[in-house]
Amino acid sequence: MHRLILGFLVCVCCALPWRMAAAHAVVVSAQPAARSVMPAGEVAVDLEFNSRIDATRSRLAVIDGENRSTTLAIAEDAPANRIQSRTPALIPGKYLLEWYVLSTDGHITRGRLKFEVATTE
């Protein structure tokens, strides 16, 4: 009986690291896409995660080539696994989209992606 209980506990302990890693919210799709080139003007932002996130406690910002950060308002009506927003009008240059999200199980995920705004001709 003790061996059965010990075996069960070993199995549970082996499964814990996988469960903990799987709990983090991971981006499964992004708009703008990493290293994409967008036209000048407002840019629609749509980050889809592999799990539900707490949008009210999450943060989203766009950072320009001069390292100036602008916090973006997160849409309140987005699906539970997405952050959606719009940037202010962006001029040509290189940008960084930065997020900080809290998954509903309490894990924090941070991320960044680079994109560029091109001159429209």
Rosetta constraint file for C-alpha pairs under 8 A:
AtomPair CA 1 CA 5 HARMONIC 6.43 0.50
AtomPair CA 2 CA 6 HARMONIC 6.03 0.50
AtomPair CA 3 CA 7 HARMONIC 5.92 0.50
AtomPair CA 4 CA 8 HARMONIC 6.20 0.50
AtomPair CA 5 CA 9 HARMONIC 6.24 0.50
AtomPair CA 6 CA 10 HARMONIC 6.21 0.50
AtomPair CA 7 CA 11 HARMONIC 6.30 0.50
AtomPair CA 8 CA 12 HARMONIC 6.27 0.50
AtomPair CA 9 CA 13 HARMONIC 6.11 0.50
AtomPair CA 10 CA 14 HARMONIC 6.15 0.50
AtomPair CA 11 CA 15 HARMONIC 6.30 0.50
AtomPair CA 12 CA 16 HARMONIC 6.38 0.50
AtomPair CA 13 CA 17 HARMONIC 7.75 0.50
AtomPair CA 14 CA 18 HARMONIC 7.89 0.50
AtomPair CA 15 CA 19 HARMONIC 6.34 0.50
AtomPair CA 16 CA 20 HARMONIC 6.12 0.50
AtomPair CA 17 CA 21 HARMONIC 6.17 0.50
AtomPair CA 18 CA 22 HARMONIC 6.03 0.50
AtomPair CA 19 CA 23 HARMONIC 6.31 0.50
AtomPair CA 20 CA 24 HARMONIC 7.45 0.50
AtomPair CA 23 CA 51 HARMONIC 7.87 0.50
AtomPair CA 23 CA 103 HARMONIC 7.88 0.50
AtomPair CA 23 CA 105 HARMONIC 7.19 0.50
AtomPair CA 23 CA 107 HARMONIC 6.95 0.50
AtomPair CA 24 CA 51 HARMONIC 7.87 0.50
AtomPair CA 24 CA 103 HARMONIC 6.81 0.50
AtomPair CA 24 CA 107 HARMONIC 5.71 0.50
AtomPair CA 24 CA 108 HARMONIC 6.95 0.50
AtomPair CA 24 CA 109 HARMONIC 6.46 0.50
AtomPair CA 25 CA 49 HARMONIC 5.75 0.50
AtomPair CA 25 CA 50 HARMONIC 5.83 0.50
AtomPair CA 25 CA 51 HARMONIC 5.53 0.50
AtomPair CA 25 CA 52 HARMONIC 7.53 0.50
AtomPair CA 25 CA 53 HARMONIC 7.27 0.50
AtomPair CA 25 CA 101 HARMONIC 7.67 0.50
AtomPair CA 25 CA 102 HARMONIC 7.77 0.50
AtomPair CA 25 CA 103 HARMONIC 5.86 0.50
AtomPair CA 25 CA 107 HARMONIC 7.57 0.50
AtomPair CA 25 CA 108 HARMONIC 7.65 0.50
AtomPair CA 25 CA 109 HARMONIC 6.18 0.50
AtomPair CA 26 CA 49 HARMONIC 5.22 0.50
AtomPair CA 26 CA 50 HARMONIC 5.53 0.50
AtomPair CA 26 CA 51 HARMONIC 7.49 0.50
AtomPair CA 26 CA 109 HARMONIC 7.49 0.50
AtomPair CA 27 CA 47 HARMONIC 6.54 0.50
AtomPair CA 27 CA 48 HARMONIC 5.64 0.50
AtomPair CA 27 CA 49 HARMONIC 4.36 0.50
AtomPair CA 27 CA 50 HARMONIC 6.44 0.50
AtomPair CA 28 CA 47 HARMONIC 7.81 0.50
AtomPair CA 28 CA 48 HARMONIC 5.71 0.50
AtomPair CA 28 CA 49 HARMONIC 5.42 0.50
AtomPair CA 28 CA 50 HARMONIC 6.14 0.50
AtomPair CA 29 CA 33 HARMONIC 7.70 0.50
AtomPair CA 29 CA 47 HARMONIC 6.07 0.50
AtomPair CA 29 CA 48 HARMONIC 5.25 0.50
AtomPair CA 29 CA 49 HARMONIC 7.26 0.50
AtomPair CA 30 CA 34 HARMONIC 7.46 0.50
AtomPair CA 30 CA 45 HARMONIC 7.58 0.50
AtomPair CA 30 CA 46 HARMONIC 5.82 0.50
AtomPair CA 30 CA 47 HARMONIC 4.64 0.50
AtomPair CA 30 CA 48 HARMONIC 6.36 0.50
AtomPair CA 31 CA 44 HARMONIC 6.99 0.50
AtomPair CA 31 CA 45 HARMONIC 5.29 0.50
AtomPair CA 31 CA 46 HARMONIC 4.98 0.50
AtomPair CA 31 CA 47 HARMONIC 6.35 0.50
AtomPair CA 32 CA 36 HARMONIC 6.50 0.50
AtomPair CA 32 CA 38 HARMONIC 7.64 0.50
AtomPair CA 32 CA 43 HARMONIC 7.62 0.50
AtomPair CA 32 CA 44 HARMONIC 7.25 0.50
AtomPair CA 32 CA 45 HARMONIC 6.15 0.50
AtomPair CA 32 CA 46 HARMONIC 7.33 0.50
AtomPair CA 32 CA 115 HARMONIC 7.06 0.50
AtomPair CA 33 CA 113 HARMONIC 7.76 0.50
AtomPair CA 33 CA 115 HARMONIC 7.23 0.50
AtomPair CA 34 CA 113 HARMONIC 5.29 0.50
AtomPair CA 34 CA 114 HARMONIC 5.50 0.50
AtomPair CA 34 CA 115 HARMONIC 5.83 0.50
AtomPair CA 35 CA 113 HARMONIC 7.38 0.50
AtomPair CA 35 CA 114 HARMONIC 5.35 0.50
AtomPair CA 35 CA 115 HARMONIC 4.55 0.50
AtomPair CA 35 CA 116 HARMONIC 6.88 0.50
AtomPair CA 36 CA 114 HARMONIC 7.75 0.50
AtomPair CA 36 CA 115 HARMONIC 5.06 0.50
AtomPair CA 36 CA 116 HARMONIC 6.26 0.50
AtomPair CA 37 CA 115 HARMONIC 6.05 0.50
AtomPair CA 37 CA 116 HARMONIC 4.76 0.50
AtomPair CA 37 CA 117 HARMONIC 5.57 0.50
AtomPair CA 37 CA 118 HARMONIC 6.26 0.50
AtomPair CA 38 CA 43 HARMONIC 7.50 0.50
AtomPair CA 38 CA 115 HARMONIC 7.53 0.50
AtomPair CA 38 CA 116 HARMONIC 6.10 0.50
AtomPair CA 38 CA 117 HARMONIC 4.74 0.50
AtomPair CA 38 CA 118 HARMONIC 6.10 0.50
AtomPair CA 39 CA 92 HARMONIC 7.97 0.50
AtomPair CA 39 CA 117 HARMONIC 5.52 0.50
AtomPair CA 39 CA 118 HARMONIC 5.49 0.50
AtomPair CA 39 CA 119 HARMONIC 6.84 0.50
AtomPair CA 39 CA 120 HARMONIC 6.27 0.50
AtomPair CA 40 CA 89 HARMONIC 7.05 0.50
AtomPair CA 40 CA 90 HARMONIC 5.58 0.50
AtomPair CA 40 CA 91 HARMONIC 5.38 0.50
AtomPair CA 40 CA 92 HARMONIC 6.01 0.50
AtomPair CA 40 CA 117 HARMONIC 5.59 0.50
AtomPair CA 40 CA 118 HARMONIC 6.20 0.50
AtomPair CA 40 CA 119 HARMONIC 6.45 0.50
AtomPair CA 40 CA 120 HARMONIC 6.63 0.50
AtomPair CA 41 CA 88 HARMONIC 7.30 0.50
AtomPair CA 41 CA 89 HARMONIC 4.09 0.50
AtomPair CA 41 CA 90 HARMONIC 4.88 0.50
AtomPair CA 41 CA 91 HARMONIC 6.62 0.50
AtomPair CA 42 CA 86 HARMONIC 6.37 0.50
AtomPair CA 42 CA 87 HARMONIC 5.29 0.50
AtomPair CA 42 CA 88 HARMONIC 5.26 0.50
AtomPair CA 42 CA 89 HARMONIC 4.25 0.50
AtomPair CA 42 CA 90 HARMONIC 6.04 0.50
AtomPair CA 43 CA 86 HARMONIC 5.58 0.50
AtomPair CA 43 CA 87 HARMONIC 5.26 0.50
AtomPair CA 43 CA 88 HARMONIC 7.44 0.50
AtomPair CA 43 CA 89 HARMONIC 7.37 0.50
AtomPair CA 43 CA 90 HARMONIC 7.55 0.50
AtomPair CA 44 CA 84 HARMONIC 7.60 0.50
AtomPair CA 44 CA 85 HARMONIC 6.13 0.50
AtomPair CA 44 CA 86 HARMONIC 4.56 0.50
AtomPair CA 44 CA 87 HARMONIC 6.63 0.50
AtomPair CA 45 CA 83 HARMONIC 7.67 0.50
AtomPair CA 45 CA 84 HARMONIC 5.38 0.50
AtomPair CA 45 CA 85 HARMONIC 5.00 0.50
AtomPair CA 45 CA 86 HARMONIC 5.57 0.50
AtomPair CA 45 CA 87 HARMONIC 7.36 0.50
AtomPair CA 46 CA 82 HARMONIC 6.81 0.50
AtomPair CA 46 CA 83 HARMONIC 5.75 0.50
AtomPair CA 46 CA 84 HARMONIC 4.46 0.50
AtomPair CA 46 CA 85 HARMONIC 6.66 0.50
AtomPair CA 47 CA 82 HARMONIC 5.48 0.50
AtomPair CA 47 CA 83 HARMONIC 5.17 0.50
AtomPair CA 47 CA 84 HARMONIC 6.45 0.50
AtomPair CA 48 CA 81 HARMONIC 5.95 0.50
AtomPair CA 48 CA 82 HARMONIC 4.48 0.50
AtomPair CA 48 CA 83 HARMONIC 6.68 0.50
AtomPair CA 49 CA 53 HARMONIC 7.80 0.50
AtomPair CA 49 CA 81 HARMONIC 5.28 0.50
AtomPair CA 49 CA 82 HARMONIC 5.99 0.50
AtomPair CA 50 CA 81 HARMONIC 6.81 0.50
AtomPair CA 51 CA 81 HARMONIC 5.51 0.50
AtomPair CA 51 CA 103 HARMONIC 7.02 0.50
AtomPair CA 52 CA 80 HARMONIC 5.12 0.50
AtomPair CA 52 CA 81 HARMONIC 4.21 0.50
AtomPair CA 52 CA 82 HARMONIC 7.65 0.50
AtomPair CA 52 CA 103 HARMONIC 5.94 0.50
AtomPair CA 52 CA 104 HARMONIC 5.97 0.50
AtomPair CA 53 CA 58 HARMONIC 7.94 0.50
AtomPair CA 53 CA 80 HARMONIC 6.07 0.50
AtomPair CA 53 CA 81 HARMONIC 5.54 0.50
AtomPair CA 53 CA 82 HARMONIC 7.32 0.50
AtomPair CA 53 CA 101 HARMONIC 6.69 0.50
AtomPair CA 53 CA 102 HARMONIC 5.68 0.50
AtomPair CA 53 CA 103 HARMONIC 4.05 0.50
AtomPair CA 53 CA 104 HARMONIC 5.15 0.50
AtomPair CA 54 CA 58 HARMONIC 6.33 0.50
AtomPair CA 54 CA 80 HARMONIC 7.58 0.50
AtomPair CA 54 CA 101 HARMONIC 7.10 0.50
AtomPair CA 54 CA 102 HARMONIC 5.49 0.50
AtomPair CA 54 CA 103 HARMONIC 5.74 0.50
AtomPair CA 54 CA 104 HARMONIC 5.58 0.50
AtomPair CA 55 CA 59 HARMONIC 7.78 0.50
AtomPair CA 55 CA 74 HARMONIC 7.14 0.50
AtomPair CA 55 CA 76 HARMONIC 7.55 0.50
AtomPair CA 55 CA 80 HARMONIC 7.76 0.50
AtomPair CA 55 CA 83 HARMONIC 6.82 0.50
AtomPair CA 55 CA 101 HARMONIC 7.21 0.50
AtomPair CA 55 CA 102 HARMONIC 7.49 0.50
AtomPair CA 57 CA 101 HARMONIC 7.10 0.50
AtomPair CA 57 CA 102 HARMONIC 6.41 0.50
AtomPair CA 58 CA 99 HARMONIC 7.53 0.50
AtomPair CA 58 CA 100 HARMONIC 5.54 0.50
AtomPair CA 58 CA 101 HARMONIC 4.32 0.50
AtomPair CA 58 CA 102 HARMONIC 5.76 0.50
AtomPair CA 59 CA 71 HARMONIC 7.55 0.50
AtomPair CA 59 CA 72 HARMONIC 7.74 0.50
AtomPair CA 59 CA 74 HARMONIC 7.70 0.50
AtomPair CA 59 CA 99 HARMONIC 5.63 0.50
AtomPair CA 59 CA 100 HARMONIC 5.07 0.50
AtomPair CA 59 CA 101 HARMONIC 6.34 0.50
AtomPair CA 60 CA 71 HARMONIC 5.96 0.50
AtomPair CA 60 CA 72 HARMONIC 5.49 0.50
AtomPair CA 60 CA 73 HARMONIC 7.40 0.50
AtomPair CA 60 CA 74 HARMONIC 7.20 0.50
AtomPair CA 60 CA 97 HARMONIC 7.44 0.50
AtomPair CA 60 CA 98 HARMONIC 5.85 0.50
AtomPair CA 60 CA 99 HARMONIC 4.50 0.50
AtomPair CA 60 CA 100 HARMONIC 6.51 0.50
AtomPair CA 61 CA 69 HARMONIC 6.35 0.50
AtomPair CA 61 CA 70 HARMONIC 5.36 0.50
AtomPair CA 61 CA 71 HARMONIC 4.23 0.50
AtomPair CA 61 CA 72 HARMONIC 5.22 0.50
AtomPair CA 61 CA 97 HARMONIC 5.94 0.50
AtomPair CA 61 CA 98 HARMONIC 5.28 0.50
AtomPair CA 61 CA 99 HARMONIC 6.45 0.50
AtomPair CA 62 CA 69 HARMONIC 5.73 0.50
AtomPair CA 62 CA 70 HARMONIC 5.36 0.50
AtomPair CA 62 CA 71 HARMONIC 6.60 0.50
AtomPair CA 62 CA 72 HARMONIC 7.17 0.50
AtomPair CA 62 CA 87 HARMONIC 7.29 0.50
AtomPair CA 62 CA 95 HARMONIC 6.76 0.50
AtomPair CA 62 CA 96 HARMONIC 5.67 0.50
AtomPair CA 62 CA 97 HARMONIC 4.61 0.50
AtomPair CA 62 CA 98 HARMONIC 6.20 0.50
AtomPair CA 63 CA 67 HARMONIC 5.69 0.50
AtomPair CA 63 CA 68 HARMONIC 5.38 0.50
AtomPair CA 63 CA 69 HARMONIC 4.33 0.50
AtomPair CA 63 CA 70 HARMONIC 6.33 0.50
AtomPair CA 63 CA 95 HARMONIC 5.59 0.50
AtomPair CA 63 CA 96 HARMONIC 5.00 0.50
AtomPair CA 63 CA 97 HARMONIC 6.39 0.50
AtomPair CA 63 CA 98 HARMONIC 7.55 0.50
AtomPair CA 64 CA 68 HARMONIC 5.50 0.50
AtomPair CA 64 CA 69 HARMONIC 6.70 0.50
AtomPair CA 64 CA 93 HARMONIC 7.49 0.50
AtomPair CA 64 CA 94 HARMONIC 6.35 0.50
AtomPair CA 64 CA 95 HARMONIC 4.69 0.50
AtomPair CA 64 CA 96 HARMONIC 6.53 0.50
AtomPair CA 65 CA 93 HARMONIC 6.65 0.50
AtomPair CA 65 CA 94 HARMONIC 5.49 0.50
AtomPair CA 65 CA 95 HARMONIC 6.02 0.50
AtomPair CA 72 CA 85 HARMONIC 6.62 0.50
AtomPair CA 72 CA 86 HARMONIC 7.07 0.50
AtomPair CA 72 CA 87 HARMONIC 6.48 0.50
AtomPair CA 73 CA 85 HARMONIC 6.15 0.50
AtomPair CA 73 CA 86 HARMONIC 7.69 0.50
AtomPair CA 74 CA 83 HARMONIC 6.31 0.50
AtomPair CA 74 CA 84 HARMONIC 5.76 0.50
AtomPair CA 74 CA 85 HARMONIC 5.15 0.50
AtomPair CA 75 CA 83 HARMONIC 7.02 0.50
AtomPair CA 75 CA 84 HARMONIC 5.45 0.50
AtomPair CA 75 CA 85 HARMONIC 5.67 0.50
AtomPair CA 78 CA 82 HARMONIC 6.05 0.50
AtomPair CA 78 CA 83 HARMONIC 6.44 0.50
AtomPair CA 78 CA 84 HARMONIC 6.20 0.50
AtomPair CA 79 CA 83 HARMONIC 7.81 0.50
AtomPair CA 90 CA 117 HARMONIC 7.10 0.50
AtomPair CA 91 CA 117 HARMONIC 6.60 0.50
AtomPair CA 91 CA 118 HARMONIC 7.88 0.50
AtomPair CA 91 CA 119 HARMONIC 7.84 0.50
AtomPair CA 92 CA 116 HARMONIC 7.27 0.50
AtomPair CA 92 CA 117 HARMONIC 4.56 0.50
AtomPair CA 92 CA 118 HARMONIC 4.86 0.50
AtomPair CA 92 CA 119 HARMONIC 5.44 0.50
AtomPair CA 93 CA 116 HARMONIC 5.76 0.50
AtomPair CA 93 CA 117 HARMONIC 5.26 0.50
AtomPair CA 93 CA 118 HARMONIC 6.64 0.50
AtomPair CA 94 CA 114 HARMONIC 7.38 0.50
AtomPair CA 94 CA 115 HARMONIC 6.18 0.50
AtomPair CA 94 CA 116 HARMONIC 4.46 0.50
AtomPair CA 94 CA 117 HARMONIC 6.36 0.50
AtomPair CA 95 CA 114 HARMONIC 5.82 0.50
AtomPair CA 95 CA 115 HARMONIC 5.42 0.50
AtomPair CA 95 CA 116 HARMONIC 5.70 0.50
AtomPair CA 95 CA 117 HARMONIC 7.53 0.50
AtomPair CA 96 CA 112 HARMONIC 6.54 0.50
AtomPair CA 96 CA 113 HARMONIC 5.63 0.50
AtomPair CA 96 CA 114 HARMONIC 4.53 0.50
AtomPair CA 96 CA 115 HARMONIC 6.26 0.50
AtomPair CA 97 CA 112 HARMONIC 5.45 0.50
AtomPair CA 97 CA 113 HARMONIC 5.28 0.50
AtomPair CA 97 CA 114 HARMONIC 6.35 0.50
AtomPair CA 97 CA 115 HARMONIC 7.69 0.50
AtomPair CA 98 CA 110 HARMONIC 7.56 0.50
AtomPair CA 98 CA 111 HARMONIC 5.80 0.50
AtomPair CA 98 CA 112 HARMONIC 4.38 0.50
AtomPair CA 98 CA 113 HARMONIC 6.70 0.50
AtomPair CA 99 CA 110 HARMONIC 5.58 0.50
AtomPair CA 99 CA 111 HARMONIC 5.39 0.50
AtomPair CA 99 CA 112 HARMONIC 6.39 0.50
AtomPair CA 100 CA 108 HARMONIC 7.02 0.50
AtomPair CA 100 CA 109 HARMONIC 5.80 0.50
AtomPair CA 100 CA 110 HARMONIC 4.43 0.50
AtomPair CA 100 CA 111 HARMONIC 6.68 0.50
AtomPair CA 101 CA 108 HARMONIC 5.71 0.50
AtomPair CA 101 CA 109 HARMONIC 5.33 0.50
AtomPair CA 101 CA 110 HARMONIC 6.39 0.50
AtomPair CA 102 CA 106 HARMONIC 6.06 0.50
AtomPair CA 102 CA 107 HARMONIC 5.76 0.50
AtomPair CA 102 CA 108 HARMONIC 4.62 0.50
AtomPair CA 102 CA 109 HARMONIC 6.49 0.50
AtomPair CA 103 CA 107 HARMONIC 5.38 0.50
AtomPair CA 103 CA 108 HARMONIC 6.36 0.50
AtomPair CA 103 CA 109 HARMONIC 7.72 0.50
